[in-house]
Amino acid sequence: MEEKELILAGIRESGSVVAKNIQKELSAISKIKTTLITLTLDKREPNEVLISKAFDFNDKVIIVIDDVANSGKTLLYALKPFLEYHPKKIQAMVLVERKHNNFPVSPDYVGVSVSTTLQEHIYVEVKDDEITGAYMK
């Protein structure tokens, strides 16, 4: 069954840029209605998750979007505000996935999967609404 509406929830900062670009591409190739929201949280201490606008997420399909999936912690905590509702489905999308999951969350959609050591980090660079690059350090 094809969905008629998607909620794209970009995790601020870079995840929001990825989400905007996904929304732009979807509108060019599909008639699916998309709503873009931004999730704001401290990725090191994700106690509070803020949503950019109030919305009824009941029976909605939500795709949580981030730039890099490291341990799965950010994706897990990003689900927190949706637990008050009964969404139809929640999926995760990342631009780059690292295979170091410590939490029971893995992305459903991955741009590229990279094998790294725990000491290496992936950085995604953005300027305005453009993804300008990604590198490992």
C-alpha positions in Angstrom: 0.0 0.0 0.0 1.4 3.4 -1.0 1.3 6.1 1.7 -0.5 9.3 0.9 1.3 11.4 3.5 4.7 11.3 5.3 6.1 13.3 8.2 9.8 13.9 7.7 11.4 14.6 11.1 14.9 16.0 10.6 17.2 16.0 13.6 18.8 19.4 13.9 21.3 20.5 12.3 22.5 18.3 9.5 19.6 15.9 9.7 17.2 18.8 9.1 19.1 19.6 5.9 19.0 16.0 4.8 15.2 16.0 5.5 14.7 19.2 3.4 16.6 17.7 0.5 14.6 14.4 0.7 11.3 16.4 0.8 12.4 18.4 -2.3 13.3 15.1 -4.2 10.0 13.4 -3.1 8.0 16.4 -4.4 9.7 16.2 -7.8 8.9 12.5 -8.3 5.8 11.8 -6.2 2.4 13.2 -5.2 2.9 12.1 -1.6 2.2 14.9 0.8 5.1 15.6 3.0 5.3 17.6 6.2 8.7 18.7 7.5 9.4 19.1 11.2 12.6 19.6 13.1 13.7 17.7 16.2 16.1 19.5 18.5 18.1 17.6 21.1 21.5 17.5 22.7 23.1 14.4 21.1 25.4 13.8 24.1 22.7 14.2 26.8 19.3 13.8 25.0 17.1 14.3 28.0 14.7 16.7 26.2 13.5 16.5 22.6 11.8 19.6 21.1 9.5 19.5 18.0 9.4 22.5 15.8 5.6 22.5 15.5 2.7 20.8 17.3 1.1 18.1 15.3 -1.2 15.1 15.7 1.0 12.1 14.9 -1.8 9.6 15.4 -2.1 7.2 12.4 0.8 9.0 10.6 3.9 7.6 9.0 7.0 9.3 10.4 10.5 9.1 9.1 13.1 10.3 11.5 16.1 11.6 9.6 19.7 12.2 10.7 23.1 12.7 9.0 25.1 9.9 10.7 24.1 6.9 12.7 26.8 6.0 15.2 25.5 4.0 18.2 21.8 4.5 17.6 21.4 6.6 20.7 20.2 9.8 18.9 17.7 7.9 16.8 16.4 6.2 19.9 15.9 9.4 21.8 14.4 11.2 18.8 11.5 8.7 19.1 10.6 10.1 22.5 8.0 12.8 21.5 6.1 10.3 19.3 5.5 7.9 22.2 2.6 10.0 23.3 0.8 9.2 20.1 -0.1 6.1 18.1 1.6 6.6 14.8 0.9 4.1 11.9 4.6 3.6 11.4 8.0 5.1 12.4 11.1 4.5 10.3 14.6 5.9 10.4 16.8 7.3 7.6 20.4 8.4 7.7 22.9 9.7 5.1 25.8 7.7 6.6 25.6 4.6 8.8 28.4 3.3 11.0 28.0 -0.2 12.3 28.5 0.5 16.0 25.0 0.1 17.3 24.8 0.1 21.1 21.0 0.7 21.1 18.3 -1.4 19.5 17.6 1.1 16.6 18.9 0.7 13.1 18.0 2.8 10.1 15.5 1.6 7.5 17.0 3.8 4.8 20.8 4.3 4.4 22.7 6.5 1.9 26.0 4.7 2.5 27.2 2.3 5.2 30.8 2.7 6.3 33.0 0.4 8.4 34.9 2.5 10.9 36.8 2.1 14.2 35.3 3.5 17.3 38.0 6.2 17.3 37.1 7.5 13.8 34.3 10.0 13.3 32.2 10.9 10.3 31.4 14.6 9.8 28.8 15.9 7.4 29.2 19.5 6.2 26.3 21.7 5.4 25.9 25.2 4.2 22.5 26.8 4.3 20.2 24.0 2.9 22.9 22.2 1.0 25.0 19.2 2.0 28.5 20.2 0.9 30.4 17.1 1.9 31.2 14.3 4.3 34.5 13.1 5.6 36.0 10.7 8.1 38.5 11.8 10.7 
